[in-house]
Each structure stands twice: as C-alpha cells, then as structure tokens.
Amino acid sequence: MSAHNTTELEHSITAPTPVAGTPKATTEIEDLLALMARLRADCPWDIKQTNHSLIPYAIEEAYELAEAIQEGDIEDIKGELGDVLLQVIFHCQIYAEQQQFDLGDVIYTLQSKLIRRHPHVFEADKLPDEAAVKKRWDEIKALENAERERRGKPKRSLDSVKAGSALMQAQSLQKEASKLGFDWEGVAGAVEKLEEEIAELKQILPQEGERIVDVHKKELEKELGDCVFGLVNVARKLNLDAEAATLTCVHKFRSRFGFIESELAKQGKTAEDSSLQEMDALWELAKQHE
C-alpha cells in the first residue's frame, strides 16, 4: 500500500506482493491484499477479470448484502459484507497493477471526504439537529459539484441522481424533477398516469399463441418500463421507497415459496410434480402462517 500523510496524497503505487504457499485466514488487511495478489497471479478466472467485467458482480454482491440484512442471519451478513469488500479489494488490485491507484488512495480519499463533509463533528461549527446537518451536507456537496465543473465536467439538473438499481434511479430522478416543478400535484395524478400506461401495455400484449418478434418485444419492453416508472411515481407520492417495497415483496415471495417446498417435502413431493392448485393452497397456508 502506498504511503500517505494528512496533507498530501503521494503516488508511489506498488501492487501488493502475492502471498506464498498456502495462506491462513487472518484479520489483517495486508494479508487480504496479498491473498488477492496471489489469486490474480495464479487463478485463471481471476487473471482474466477487468474492472469492467467485475461491474455486474459488485452490483450483485450489494443486493445479496441487502437480502442478508433483511433475513437477519449474522453469519450470512458477515459473509456478504466480505463479498462486498472483495469487490473493493479486487478493483484496487487491478488499478494498482495499472499504476493508477491502490487501496491506500481509496482509504485516503474516503477519509478526506468524510472529514470535509462533517465540519459539525470535527470543527467548532456545531449543528443542532438532523435537518441542519442535511442542509450543511447539501451546501458542501454543492461546493464539490462546483469544483467538478471547474475540472471540465458540465453539471445538469439530474446529475445528483446516483447510480443504482432501476427502481432507485427512477425514484431519485422523479424526486429531482419534482424539485424543478415537473410533477403531478398529488397521488391521484400519478395513479391516473399509471393506469394510462397499463392501458397502453394491454393494447400491445400478444394474443394466445402469438409469436413475439424482436420489434414487438422492444415495444413491450418500452411500455412495461413506462408502467414500472409510473408505479415508482405512485410510491414516491405515498412517501414510500419503491426499492425497499420491492425487496420486501421479494423476501416475502422467497419465504412463502420456501414454505410450499417444505410442506410438499413432508408429503414426499417436489414443486415439479405438484399441481398449481396444490401449490396455490399451500401459498394461502403460508400467508396464514405469517
């Protein structure tokens, strides 16, 4: 890891040295870096990866962590947090190999950001409540965005929307557009728009036995996307988080279907050799057990 001090970020970047022999698990970050370096040196799959090829895995691991937290299993949560950390370590290893930066640079940048954004903690400027903290946070973010503009990155009204799942981005985009006056006055308007989008989707749904050609599929995808976007808008109007609501539904579905499989197993059966009517009856029973 490259050396850093509190006033200047140095750039003597050296990729970690691979661990020799068969390593043992420890609690030290340096040992983890050496292990990752060894995998990059000797594992055919790890060697092939790039920062771009790892993007889907980073997203997947974040979702699996969210699911583990909802489940509440501490061992699973530790494992999923480790998988998220692996993505950070993996990316840092590759960038260090490219002489771009290393984990030390990432830690330094993070600490600098946290210190800069919390003057009410580290300086005499004490803030009385959460609302004041949020206001100061927004002011600091505005200064950071101004600095980005000075570096040649143009600012647009919706630039504050962060990357995330489609639901998260949809809700954030709607929220930011609402601040600019581009919004329905109440939930009724959002529901009416949703019903309009559903009606448009129904008009192009394939008939029984009709083959879906590529052009038709693209149109279906577009109209379905409009429906999802409209539903997210309803959630926002109700002060609900669309992502959290969907994750709750996913968790509920997993739990109920797991109940179905457990009950079928008691009968010596599986879902594959059971009828829809049997599974639907168990679904209703699962709802009662909740």
Backbone hydrogen bonds in HBPLUS format (Angstrom, degrees):
<---DONOR---> <-ACCEPTOR-->    atom                        ^
c    i                          cat <-CA-CA->   ^        H-A-AA   ^      H-
h    n   atom  resd res      DA  || num        DHA   H-A  angle D-A-AA Bond
n    s   type  num  typ     dist DA aas  dist angle  dist       angle   num
A0019-VAL N   A0034-ALA O   3.06 MM  15  4.96 148.4  2.17 118.8 115.6     1
A0032-LEU N   A0028-GLU O   3.29 MM   4  6.68 147.8  2.40 141.8 150.6     2
A0033-LEU N   A0029-ILE O   2.97 MM   4  6.29 155.0  2.03 150.4 156.8     3
A0034-ALA N   A0030-GLU O   3.01 MM   4  6.25 155.1  2.08 144.4 150.8     4
A0035-LEU N   A0031-ASP O   2.94 MM   4  6.12 147.1  2.05 140.7 149.8     5
A0036-MET N   A0032-LEU O   2.94 MM   4  6.19 157.3  1.99 149.4 155.0     6
A0037-ALA N   A0033-LEU O   2.97 MM   4  6.20 155.2  2.03 144.7 151.8     7
A0038-ARG N   A0034-ALA O   3.04 MM   4  6.27 146.7  2.16 138.3 146.8     8
A0039-LEU N   A0035-LEU O   3.01 MM   4  6.36 154.6  2.07 148.0 154.6     9
A0040-ARG N   A0036-MET O   2.96 MM   4  6.25 154.8  2.02 149.6 156.5    10
A0041-ALA N   A0037-ALA O   3.05 MM   4  6.23 128.4  2.33 133.8 147.3    11
A0041-ALA N   A0038-ARG O   3.04 MM   3  4.97 130.5  2.30  92.4 106.5    12
A0042-ASP N   A0038-ARG O   2.89 MM   4  6.07 148.6  1.99 152.8 160.5    13
A0043-CYS N   A0039-LEU O   2.88 MM   4  5.02 157.7  1.93 134.7 139.7    14
A0047-ILE N   A0043-CYS O   2.92 MM   4  6.02 158.4  1.96 161.8 168.3    15
A0048-LYS N   A0045-TRP O   3.18 MM   3  5.40 127.5  2.47 100.9 113.3    16
A0049-GLN N   A0046-ASP O   3.27 MM   3  5.43 145.5  2.39 101.5 110.9    17
A0054-LEU N   A0050-THR O   3.13 MM   4  6.28 138.2  2.31 146.1 155.8    18
A0055-ILE N   A0052-HIS O   3.23 MM   3  5.47 157.7  2.29 106.7 113.2    19
A0057-TYR N   A0054-LEU O   3.01 MM   3  5.33 122.2  2.36 107.2 122.2    20
A0058-ALA N   A0054-LEU O   3.11 MM   4  6.44 153.6  2.18 158.6 166.7    21
A0059-ILE N   A0055-ILE O   3.20 MM   4  6.53 161.9  2.23 158.0 162.2    22
A0060-GLU N   A0056-PRO O   2.92 MM   4  6.08 163.3  1.95 147.0 152.2    23
A0061-GLU N   A0057-TYR O   2.85 MM   4  5.98 163.5  1.88 150.6 154.5    24
A0062-ALA N   A0058-ALA O   3.16 MM   4  6.33 151.4  2.25 141.3 148.4    25
A0063-TYR N   A0059-ILE O   3.17 MM   4  6.50 155.0  2.24 149.7 156.0    26
A0064-GLU N   A0060-GLU O   2.94 MM   4  6.25 155.0  2.01 149.9 157.6    27
A0065-LEU N   A0061-GLU O   2.93 MM   4  6.13 147.0  2.04 143.7 152.1    28
A0066-ALA N   A0062-ALA O   3.08 MM   4  6.36 157.1  2.13 142.6 148.5    29
A0067-GLU N   A0063-TYR O   2.94 MM   4  6.25 154.5  2.01 148.8 155.7    30
A0068-ALA N   A0064-GLU O   2.96 MM   4  6.14 155.8  2.02 142.6 149.1    31
A0069-ILE N   A0065-LEU O   2.94 MM   4  6.20 157.0  1.99 153.8 159.6    32
A0070-GLN N   A0066-ALA O   3.06 MM   4  6.32 153.5  2.13 143.1 150.2    33
A0071-GLU N   A0067-GLU O   2.92 MM   4  6.22 150.5  2.01 146.9 155.5    34
A0072-GLY N   A0068-ALA O   2.84 MM   4  6.09 147.1  1.95 145.4 154.7    35
A0077-ILE N   A0073-ASP O   2.90 MM   4  6.19 156.0  1.96 154.1 162.0    36
A0078-LYS N   A0074-ILE O   2.93 MM   4  6.20 160.6  1.97 151.9 156.2    37
A0079-GLY N   A0075-GLU O   3.03 MM   4  6.27 160.0  2.07 145.2 150.9    38
A0080-GLU N   A0076-ASP O   2.84 MM   4  6.09 160.3  1.88 154.5 159.4    39
A0081-LEU N   A0077-ILE O   2.86 MM   4  6.01 158.4  1.91 152.4 158.2    40
A0082-GLY N   A0078-LYS O   2.98 MM   4  6.17 150.1  2.08 142.1 150.6    41
A0083-ASP N   A0079-GLY O   2.99 MM   4  6.34 143.6  2.12 139.9 150.1    42
A0084-VAL N   A0080-GLU O   2.98 MM   4  6.30 150.4  2.07 146.1 153.5    43
A0085-LEU N   A0081-LEU O   2.90 MM   4  6.18 159.5  1.94 147.9 153.9    44
A0086-LEU N   A0082-GLY O   2.80 MM   4  6.06 146.4  1.92 143.4 153.3    45
A0087-GLN N   A0083-ASP O   3.28 MM   4  6.61 147.3  2.40 138.8 145.1    46
A0087-GLN N   A0084-VAL O   3.11 MM   3  5.32 122.4  2.46  98.5 111.8    47
A0088-VAL N   A0084-VAL O   3.37 MM   4  6.84 151.5  2.46 144.4 151.2    48
A0088-VAL N   A0085-LEU O   3.04 MM   3  5.13 115.9  2.47  97.9 113.3    49
A0089-ILE N   A0085-LEU O   2.92 MM   4  6.24 167.4  1.93 160.0 163.0    50
A0090-PHE N   A0086-LEU O   2.71 MM   4  5.83 161.7  1.74 155.1 160.7    51
A0091-HIS N   A0087-GLN O   3.00 MM   4  6.10 168.5  2.01 146.9 149.8    52
A0092-CYS N   A0088-VAL O   2.95 MM   4  6.14 164.6  1.98 151.4 156.3    53
A0093-GLN N   A0089-ILE O   2.91 MM   4  6.10 152.8  1.99 147.2 154.4    54
A0094-ILE N   A0090-PHE O   3.14 MM   4  6.46 161.7  2.18 152.0 155.6    55
A0095-TYR N   A0091-HIS O   2.95 MM   4  6.21 165.9  1.97 157.0 161.0    56
A0096-ALA N   A0092-CYS O   2.84 MM   4  5.92 147.3  1.94 144.0 153.3    57
A0097-GLU N   A0093-GLN O   2.96 MM   4  6.23 149.7  2.06 144.6 152.7    58
A0098-GLN N   A0094-ILE O   3.11 MM   4  6.44 136.9  2.31 137.7 149.3    59
A0100-GLN N   A0095-TYR O   2.87 MM   5  5.24 167.1  1.89 160.9 156.5    60
A0099-GLN N   A0096-ALA O   2.93 MM   3  4.81 157.5  1.98 102.4 109.0    61
A0105-ASP N   A0102-ASP O   3.06 MM   3  5.42 125.4  2.37 105.7 118.5    62
A0106-VAL N   A0102-ASP O   3.27 MM   4  6.70 153.1  2.35 147.4 155.0    63
A0107-ILE N   A0103-LEU O   2.90 MM   4  6.20 162.7  1.93 158.6 162.6    64
A0108-TYR N   A0104-GLY O   2.90 MM   4  6.05 161.0  1.94 147.1 152.7    65
A0109-THR N   A0105-ASP O   2.89 MM   4  6.04 164.2  1.92 148.0 152.4    66
A0110-LEU N   A0106-VAL O   2.94 MM   4  6.11 159.3  1.98 148.6 154.4    67
A0111-GLN N   A0107-ILE O   2.92 MM   4  6.13 167.5  1.93 153.3 156.5    68
A0112-SER N   A0108-TYR O   2.90 MM   4  6.08 163.7  1.93 153.0 157.9    69
A0113-LYS N   A0109-THR O   3.02 MM   4  6.19 155.9  2.08 144.5 150.8    70
A0114-LEU N   A0110-LEU O   2.93 MM   4  6.21 163.8  1.96 155.8 159.8    71
A0115-ILE N   A0111-GLN O   2.91 MM   4  6.08 164.3  1.94 155.5 159.4    72
A0116-ARG N   A0112-SER O   2.92 MM   4  6.01 160.3  1.96 145.2 151.4    73
A0117-ARG N   A0113-LYS O   2.91 MM   4  6.04 149.5  2.00 148.3 156.2    74
A0118-HIS N   A0115-ILE O   3.32 MM   3  5.35 159.4  2.37 101.5 107.6    75
A0121-VAL N   A0118-HIS O   2.98 MM   3  5.41 159.4  2.02 112.3 119.1    76
A0122-PHE N   A0118-HIS O   3.21 MM   4  6.55 162.5  2.24 156.5 160.7    77
A0123-GLU N   A0119-PRO O   2.84 MM   4  5.10 144.6  1.97 137.3 141.5    78
A0126-LYS N   A0124-ALA O   2.88 MM   2  5.78 121.1  2.23 115.4  98.7    79
A0133-VAL N   A0129-ASP O   3.09 MM   4  6.43 152.9  2.17 147.5 155.7    80
A0134-LYS N   A0130-GLU O   2.89 MM   4  6.15 159.1  1.93 151.9 157.0    81
A0135-LYS N   A0131-ALA O   2.99 MM   4  6.23 154.9  2.05 144.0 150.7    82
A0136-ARG N   A0132-ALA O   2.99 MM   4  6.21 161.2  2.02 148.2 152.6    83
A0137-TRP N   A0133-VAL O   2.84 MM   4  6.05 156.1  1.90 149.3 156.8    84
A0138-ASP N   A0134-LYS O   2.97 MM   4  6.22 158.9  2.02 149.4 153.9    85
A0139-GLU N   A0135-LYS O   3.08 MM   4  6.36 150.1  2.18 142.8 151.1    86
A0140-ILE N   A0136-ARG O   2.94 MM   4  6.24 157.6  1.99 153.0 158.5    87
A0141-LYS N   A0137-TRP O   2.89 MM   4  6.16 159.3  1.93 151.8 158.0    88
A0142-ALA N   A0138-ASP O   2.92 MM   4  6.11 148.4  2.03 141.4 149.9    89
A0143-LEU N   A0139-GLU O   3.12 MM   4  6.46 150.2  2.21 143.6 150.7    90
A0144-GLU N   A0140-ILE O   2.96 MM   4  6.31 154.3  2.03 148.7 156.2    91
A0145-ASN N   A0141-LYS O   2.84 MM   4  6.11 154.1  1.90 149.9 157.0    92
A0146-ALA N   A0142-ALA O   2.94 MM   4  6.18 148.1  2.04 142.5 151.4    93
A0147-GLU N   A0143-LEU O   3.03 MM   4  6.34 148.5  2.13 142.9 151.1    94
A0148-ARG N   A0144-GLU O   3.02 MM   4  6.37 148.0  2.13 142.8 151.7    95
A0149-GLU N   A0145-ASN O   2.99 MM   4  6.33 150.2  2.08 145.5 153.2    96
A0150-ARG N   A0146-ALA O   3.03 MM   4  6.37 149.8  2.12 143.4 151.5    97
A0151-ARG N   A0147-GLU O   3.12 MM   4  6.45 130.2  2.38 136.8 149.8    98
A0151-ARG N   A0148-ARG O   3.04 MM   3  5.05 132.6  2.27  94.0 107.5    99
A0153-LYS N   A0148-ARG O   3.13 MM   5  5.64 160.9  2.17 141.4 140.5   100
A0152-GLY N   A0149-GLU O   2.86 MM   3  5.11 156.6  1.91 110.0 114.5   101
A0159-ASP N   A0156-ARG O   3.05 MM   3  5.30 167.5  2.06 118.9 120.2   102
A0161-VAL N   A0158-LEU O   3.16 MM   3  5.78 165.5  2.18 116.2 120.7   103
A0169-GLN N   A0165-SER O   2.96 MM   4  6.21 168.0  1.97 158.8 161.5   104
A0170-ALA N   A0166-ALA O   2.88 MM   4  5.97 159.0  1.92 146.8 153.3   105
A0171-GLN N   A0167-LEU O   3.00 MM   4  6.19 167.4  2.02 153.2 155.7   106
A0172-SER N   A0168-MET O   3.01 MM   4  6.16 159.6  2.06 147.2 153.4   107
A0173-LEU N   A0169-GLN O   2.81 MM   4  5.92 161.2  1.84 152.8 157.9   108
A0174-GLN N   A0170-ALA O   3.03 MM   4  6.22 162.2  2.06 148.9 153.6   109
A0175-LYS N   A0171-GLN O   2.98 MM   4  6.16 154.6  2.04 143.8 151.1   110
A0176-GLU N   A0172-SER O   2.97 MM   4  6.21 162.3  2.00 152.7 156.4   111
A0177-ALA N   A0173-LEU O   2.90 MM   4  6.07 161.5  1.93 151.4 157.0   112
A0178-SER N   A0174-GLN O   2.87 MM   4  5.99 145.6  1.99 142.1 151.6   113
A0179-LYS N   A0175-LYS O   3.23 MM   4  6.56 144.0  2.37 140.4 148.6   114
A0180-LEU N   A0177-ALA O   3.03 MM   3  5.18 138.5  2.21  98.8 110.9   115
A0182-PHE N   A0177-ALA O   2.99 MM   5  5.28 154.4  2.05 150.1 141.9   116
A0181-GLY N   A0178-SER O   2.92 MM   3  5.00 161.5  1.95 109.7 113.2   117
A0191-VAL N   A0187-VAL O   2.87 MM   4  6.16 156.0  1.93 155.4 162.2   118
A0192-GLU N   A0188-ALA O   2.89 MM   4  6.11 159.0  1.94 149.1 155.1   119
A0193-LYS N   A0189-GLY O   3.01 MM   4  6.21 154.4  2.07 142.5 149.1   120
A0194-LEU N   A0190-ALA O   2.97 MM   4  6.21 151.4  2.05 142.2 150.3   121
A0195-GLU N   A0191-VAL O   2.92 MM   4  6.23 160.0  1.96 153.8 158.3   122
A0196-GLU N   A0192-GLU O   3.01 MM   4  6.26 148.0  2.11 141.9 150.9   123
A0197-GLU N   A0193-LYS O   2.98 MM   4  6.29 153.0  2.05 147.6 154.3   124
A0198-ILE N   A0194-LEU O   2.91 MM   4  6.21 156.9  1.96 152.9 159.4   125
A0199-ALA N   A0195-GLU O   2.97 MM   4  6.14 154.6  2.04 143.2 149.9   126
A0200-GLU N   A0196-GLU O   3.10 MM   4  6.39 150.9  2.19 142.8 150.2   127
A0201-LEU N   A0197-GLU O   3.00 MM   4  6.31 147.7  2.11 144.2 153.1   128
A0202-LYS N   A0198-ILE O   2.91 MM   4  6.20 158.4  1.96 151.9 157.4   129
A0203-GLN N   A0199-ALA O   3.17 MM   4  6.41 144.5  2.30 142.0 150.4   130
A0204-ILE N   A0201-LEU O   3.13 MM   3  5.61 144.8  2.26 109.7 118.7   131
A0205-LEU N   A0202-LYS O   3.34 MM   3  5.22 162.7  2.37 100.1 105.2   132
A0210-GLU N   A0207-GLN O   2.91 MM   3  5.25 164.5  1.93 134.2 135.7   133
A0217-LYS N   A0213-VAL O   2.86 MM   4  6.13 154.3  1.93 155.3 163.9   134
A0218-LYS N   A0214-ASP O   3.02 MM   4  6.29 153.9  2.09 149.3 155.0   135
A0219-GLU N   A0215-VAL O   3.15 MM   4  6.47 152.9  2.22 145.9 153.0   136
A0220-LEU N   A0216-HIS O   2.89 MM   4  6.17 155.8  1.95 150.6 157.6   137
A0221-GLU N   A0217-LYS O   2.87 MM   4  6.09 155.8  1.93 147.3 154.2   138
A0222-LYS N   A0218-LYS O   2.99 MM   4  6.21 154.3  2.06 143.3 149.8   139
A0223-GLU N   A0219-GLU O   2.98 MM   4  6.24 166.4  2.00 152.1 155.0   140
A0224-LEU N   A0220-LEU O   2.82 MM   4  5.92 157.5  1.87 150.2 157.3   141
A0225-GLY N   A0221-GLU O   2.91 MM   4  6.00 153.2  1.98 142.4 149.9   142
A0226-ASP N   A0222-LYS O   3.04 MM   4  6.36 148.5  2.14 142.6 151.0   143
A0227-CYS N   A0223-GLU O   3.06 MM   4  6.38 148.6  2.17 142.0 150.0   144
A0228-VAL N   A0224-LEU O   2.98 MM   4  6.33 160.8  2.02 153.1 157.6   145
A0229-PHE N   A0225-GLY O   2.89 MM   4  6.06 163.5  1.92 150.7 155.7   146
A0230-GLY N   A0226-ASP O   2.90 MM   4  6.05 150.8  1.98 141.0 149.3   147
A0231-LEU N   A0227-CYS O   2.89 MM   4  6.18 151.0  1.98 148.2 156.1   148
A0232-VAL N   A0228-VAL O   2.92 MM   4  6.20 154.4  1.98 151.0 157.9   149
A0233-ASN N   A0229-PHE O   3.04 MM   4  6.30 146.4  2.16 139.6 148.8   150
A0234-VAL N   A0230-GLY O   3.12 MM   4  6.50 145.8  2.24 141.7 150.1   151
A0235-ALA N   A0231-LEU O   3.04 MM   4  6.39 158.2  2.08 147.9 153.5   152
A0236-ARG N   A0232-VAL O   2.92 MM   4  6.25 157.9  1.97 151.4 157.0   153
A0237-LYS N   A0233-ASN O   2.98 MM   4  6.24 155.8  2.04 145.8 152.2   154
A0238-LEU N   A0234-VAL O   3.06 MM   4  6.34 134.0  2.28 143.0 155.3   155
A0238-LEU N   A0235-ALA O   3.07 MM   3  5.12 132.4  2.30  96.6 109.8   156
A0240-LEU N   A0235-ALA O   2.85 MM   5  4.99 167.5  1.86 150.5 148.3   157
A0239-ASN N   A0236-ARG O   2.94 MM   3  4.94 158.4  1.99 108.1 111.9   158
A0245-ALA N   A0241-ASP O   2.90 MM   4  6.10 161.7  1.93 156.8 162.6   159
A0246-THR N   A0242-ALA O   2.95 MM   4  6.08 156.6  2.01 144.1 150.1   160
A0247-LEU N   A0243-GLU O   2.89 MM   4  6.12 161.5  1.92 153.2 158.5   161
A0248-THR N   A0244-ALA O   2.91 MM   4  6.07 151.7  1.99 145.6 153.3   162
A0249-CYS N   A0245-ALA O   3.05 MM   4  6.31 150.9  2.14 140.6 148.3   163
A0250-VAL N   A0246-THR O   2.85 MM   4  6.16 156.1  1.90 150.9 157.7   164
A0251-HIS N   A0247-LEU O   2.90 MM   4  6.09 162.4  1.93 147.9 152.5   165
A0252-LYS N   A0248-THR O   2.93 MM   4  6.13 154.4  2.00 143.5 150.9   166
A0253-PHE N   A0249-CYS O   2.84 MM   4  6.10 156.6  1.90 150.7 156.9   167
A0254-ARG N   A0250-VAL O   2.94 MM   4  6.20 164.6  1.97 154.1 157.8   168
A0255-SER N   A0251-HIS O   3.00 MM   4  6.19 163.2  2.03 147.8 152.4   169
A0256-ARG N   A0252-LYS O   2.92 MM   4  6.13 166.3  1.94 152.8 156.3   170
A0257-PHE N   A0253-PHE O   2.89 MM   4  6.00 165.8  1.91 153.6 157.9   171
A0258-GLY N   A0254-ARG O   2.87 MM   4  5.97 148.5  1.97 144.3 153.7   172
A0259-PHE N   A0255-SER O   3.02 MM   4  6.30 145.7  2.14 142.2 151.3   173
A0260-ILE N   A0256-ARG O   3.00 MM   4  6.39 153.6  2.07 145.9 152.8   174
A0261-GLU N   A0257-PHE O   3.01 MM   4  6.33 162.2  2.04 150.4 153.7   175
A0262-SER N   A0258-GLY O   2.97 MM   4  6.16 153.7  2.04 145.0 152.6   176
A0263-GLU N   A0259-PHE O   2.92 MM   4  6.14 162.3  1.95 155.6 159.5   177
A0264-LEU N   A0260-ILE O   2.92 MM   4  6.14 157.7  1.97 150.6 157.4   178
A0265-ALA N   A0261-GLU O   2.89 MM   4  6.01 150.7  1.98 141.6 149.8   179
A0266-LYS N   A0262-SER O   3.19 MM   4  6.51 142.3  2.34 140.2 149.0   180
A0267-GLN N   A0264-LEU O   2.89 MM   3  5.12 138.0  2.07 102.2 114.9   181
A0269-LYS N   A0264-LEU O   2.88 MM   5  5.04 165.0  1.90 139.5 137.5   182
A0268-GLY N   A0265-ALA O   2.94 MM   3  4.82 159.4  1.98 103.3 108.8   183
A0274-SER N   A0271-ALA O   3.26 MM   3  5.16 162.0  2.29 110.0 108.9   184
A0279-MET N   A0275-SER O   3.08 MM   4  6.43 165.4  2.11 152.9 156.3   185
A0280-ASP N   A0276-LEU O   2.78 MM   4  5.90 153.2  1.85 148.8 157.0   186
A0281-ALA N   A0277-GLN O   3.03 MM   4  6.18 152.0  2.11 143.3 149.8   187
A0282-LEU N   A0278-GLU O   3.15 MM   4  6.45 154.3  2.22 144.4 151.1   188
A0283-TRP N   A0279-MET O   2.83 MM   4  6.06 141.8  1.97 141.9 153.5   189
A0284-GLU N   A0280-ASP O   3.09 MM   4  6.41 155.6  2.15 146.3 150.6   190
A0285-LEU N   A0281-ALA O   3.10 MM   4  6.41 148.0  2.21 137.6 146.9   191
A0286-ALA N   A0282-LEU O   2.79 MM   4  6.06 147.3  1.89 146.0 155.0   192
A0287-LYS N   A0283-TRP O   3.05 MM   4  6.41 150.9  2.14 147.4 154.6   193
A0288-GLN N   A0284-GLU O   3.18 MM   4  6.54 147.1  2.30 140.6 148.8   194
A0289-HIS N   A0285-LEU O   3.01 MM   4  6.35 150.1  2.10 146.0 154.3   195
A0290-GLU N   A0286-ALA O   3.13 MM   4  6.42 133.9  2.35 142.9 154.5   196
